[in-house]
Amino acid sequence: MSDYTNRAIVLNQRPQGEIQDGDLKLVEKPVRDLKEGEVLARTLWLSLDPYMRPRMNDSKGYMDPIGIGEAIVGEVVARIVESKSDKYNVGDLVTCYAGWQEYSVFPDTADMVYKIQEKAGVPLQAYLGVAGMPGRTGYCGLMYVGEPKAGETVVVSAASGPVGTVVGQTAKKEGCRAVGVAGGPDKCRYVVEELGFDACVDYKAGNLEEDLKAACPDGIDIYFENVGGAVTRAVAPLLNEGARVPICGYVSAYNAEDPTKVETPFHVLKALNPVPEHRFFLVTEWQDRHQEITGILADRVASGEIKYRETVAEGLDNAVEAFKGMLKGKNFGKQLVHIAD
Ligand SMILES: NC(=O)c1ccc[n+]([C@@H]2O[C@H](COP(=O)([O-])OP(=O)(O)OC[C@H]3O[C@@H](n4cnc5c(N)ncnc54)[C@H](OP(=O)(O)O)[C@@H]3O)[C@@H](O)[C@H]2O)c1
């Protein structure tokens, strides 16, 4: 055994609705010795993302469920601390899907491991946020599914989060009117004043339909769907002829006790006449362009063109509460867990 002890948060039992005490648990075990071709990575930052909640259910979505006893899935920024590989040196910084744990061992042939090309003005953890998977999701979903044209109105929900942040700021760069939807006056003010959206509607203020209509006087050409539920229902009557709806996720349903009974954006959109162009997409559709798109986003972060915010929980012990809070909008910007320097 190596000198290292790993701490991991594993799935103890499948949550029914919101995560309860006992659903996830912290376990400790020694890190095993490396075999030829393997590396040991020390997690520095852990990304908390909404998709992790559906993966705790016993239903096959676009990815397999997490097994009982397995570490919760997740992408991290990590430093290679031991290497028996020619491909990775001790000290290399990578993003990889190590899961909710402090150390991970993987072969140098593992997929979805990328060396970070450090850039001045781009903090490491940004490679988990606006310059990482969520940023690429916002960028690719808007540019390649939404296909914005100058002058169009783009609405995005969960606007202050990392996906929404990139969608709105990219829409502005493309010459569109960017309208956010977010929970509460502070987030809405930030989205307009800091991120530069043209308007942001507080869906918790009790006047969603009217406020959205007022923010979109020319209707909606692209609705970038992140949340589902009441927001989708309010957007639907405002969609213009020729509107496109990239369906990225619907976080309002992720804690549902019975996901099969949820009204999804597909139900709402298919009931319209005409049915707007809409499809679910996955960021991995553009996996072969990972480095190129990460580079575009990192450059925009470095130049200050992409602004963003983050909420940081300290240590693995605080990851579960931070994750539960994120699904209810307690995060302001990208939710991260800082593990080590
Ligand atoms: N398809 C893909 O490949 C892909 C990849 C990455 C992410 N995604 C999806 O992108 C979406 C945004 O991800 P993110 O990482 O940027 O998350 P995020 O915005 O940081 O966090 C989720 C946000 O959802 C909002 N929310 C929660 N419950 C809601 C409700 N009932 N109604 C309206 N809003 C609600 C909250 O913001 P408020 O306080 O503003 O309500 C919360 O902060 C998620 O649906 C995620 O699953 C998809």
Ligand as a Chemical Component Dictionary entry (heavy atoms), coordinates in Angstrom:
data_LIG
# 
_chem_comp.id                   LIG 
_chem_comp.type                 NON-POLYMER 
_chem_comp.pdbx_formal_charge   0 
_chem_comp.three_letter_code    LIG 
# 
loop_
_chem_comp_atom.comp_id 
_chem_comp_atom.atom_id 
_chem_comp_atom.alt_atom_id 
_chem_comp_atom.type_symbol 
_chem_comp_atom.charge 
_chem_comp_atom.model_Cartn_x 
_chem_comp_atom.model_Cartn_y 
_chem_comp_atom.model_Cartn_z 
_chem_comp_atom.pdbx_ordinal 
LIG N1  N1  N 0  -26.686 18.473 -21.500 1  
LIG C1  C1  C 0  -25.455 18.587 -20.998 2  
LIG O1  O1  O 0  -24.465 18.068 -21.540 3  
LIG C2  C2  C 0  -25.265 19.385 -19.733 4  
LIG C3  C3  C 0  -23.989 19.655 -19.237 5  
LIG C4  C4  C 0  -23.847 20.485 -18.114 6  
LIG C5  C5  C 0  -24.989 20.990 -17.486 7  
LIG N2  N2  N 1  -26.208 20.652 -17.969 8  
LIG C6  C6  C 0  -27.436 21.194 -17.347 9  
LIG O2  O2  O 0  -27.342 22.611 -17.366 10 
LIG C7  C7  C 0  -28.186 23.139 -16.345 11 
LIG C8  C8  C 0  -27.406 24.218 -15.570 12 
LIG O3  O3  O 0  -26.246 23.646 -15.001 13 
LIG P1  P1  P 0  -25.253 24.538 -14.138 14 
LIG O4  O4  O 0  -24.090 23.681 -13.844 15 
LIG O5  O5  O -1 -25.039 25.852 -14.785 16 
LIG O6  O6  O 0  -26.078 24.704 -12.771 17 
LIG P2  P2  P 0  -26.267 25.949 -11.824 18 
LIG O7  O7  O 0  -26.991 26.997 -12.567 19 
LIG O8  O8  O 0  -25.012 26.317 -11.149 20 
LIG O9  O9  O 0  -27.177 25.341 -10.649 21 
LIG C9  C9  C 0  -28.484 24.965 -10.833 22 
LIG C10 C10 C 0  -29.417 26.186 -10.744 23 
LIG O10 O10 O 0  -30.712 25.785 -11.120 24 
LIG C11 C11 C 0  -31.624 26.714 -10.595 25 
LIG N3  N3  N 0  -32.827 26.031 -10.123 26 
LIG C12 C12 C 0  -32.910 25.049 -9.208  27 
LIG N4  N4  N 0  -34.197 24.684 -9.041  28 
LIG C13 C13 C 0  -34.925 25.434 -9.891  29 
LIG C14 C14 C 0  -36.321 25.525 -10.181 30 
LIG N5  N5  N 0  -37.213 24.746 -9.565  31 
LIG N6  N6  N 0  -36.726 26.396 -11.129 32 
LIG C15 C15 C 0  -35.835 27.199 -11.745 33 
LIG N7  N7  N 0  -34.496 27.167 -11.501 34 
LIG C16 C16 C 0  -34.071 26.296 -10.587 35 
LIG C17 C17 C 0  -30.924 27.425 -9.436  36 
LIG O11 O11 O 0  -30.687 28.777 -9.804  37 
LIG P3  P3  P 0  -31.718 29.915 -9.384  38 
LIG O12 O12 O 0  -31.348 30.383 -8.001  39 
LIG O13 O13 O 0  -31.536 30.963 -10.413 40 
LIG O14 O14 O 0  -33.053 29.289 -9.369  41 
LIG C18 C18 C 0  -29.606 26.704 -9.321  42 
LIG O15 O15 O 0  -28.563 27.572 -8.926  43 
LIG C19 C19 C 0  -28.632 21.939 -15.505 44 
LIG O16 O16 O 0  -29.925 21.559 -15.925 45 
LIG C20 C20 C 0  -27.641 20.862 -15.886 46 
LIG O17 O17 O 0  -28.134 19.560 -15.693 47 
LIG C21 C21 C 0  -26.358 19.866 -19.063 48 
# 
loop_
_chem_comp_bond.comp_id 
_chem_comp_bond.atom_id_1 
_chem_comp_bond.atom_id_2 
_chem_comp_bond.value_order 
_chem_comp_bond.pdbx_ordinal 
LIG N1  C1  SING 1  
LIG C1  O1  DOUB 2  
LIG C1  C2  SING 3  
LIG C2  C3  SING 4  
LIG C2  C21 DOUB 5  
LIG C3  C4  DOUB 6  
LIG C4  C5  SING 7  
LIG C5  N2  DOUB 8  
LIG N2  C6  SING 9  
LIG N2  C21 SING 10 
LIG C6  O2  SING 11 
LIG C6  C20 SING 12 
LIG O2  C7  SING 13 
LIG C7  C8  SING 14 
LIG C7  C19 SING 15 
LIG C8  O3  SING 16 
LIG O3  P1  SING 17 
LIG P1  O4  DOUB 18 
LIG P1  O5  SING 19 
LIG P1  O6  SING 20 
LIG O6  P2  SING 21 
LIG P2  O7  DOUB 22 
LIG P2  O8  SING 23 
LIG P2  O9  SING 24 
LIG O9  C9  SING 25 
LIG C9  C10 SING 26 
LIG C10 O10 SING 27 
LIG C10 C18 SING 28 
LIG O10 C11 SING 29 
LIG C11 N3  SING 30 
LIG C11 C17 SING 31 
LIG N3  C12 SING 32 
LIG N3  C16 SING 33 
LIG C12 N4  DOUB 34 
LIG N4  C13 SING 35 
LIG C13 C14 SING 36 
LIG C13 C16 DOUB 37 
LIG C14 N5  SING 38 
LIG C14 N6  DOUB 39 
LIG N6  C15 SING 40 
LIG C15 N7  DOUB 41 
LIG N7  C16 SING 42 
LIG C17 O11 SING 43 
LIG C17 C18 SING 44 
LIG O11 P3  SING 45 
LIG P3  O12 DOUB 46 
LIG P3  O13 SING 47 
LIG P3  O14 SING 48 
LIG C18 O15 SING 49 
LIG C19 O16 SING 50 
LIG C19 C20 SING 51 
LIG C20 O17 SING 52 
# 
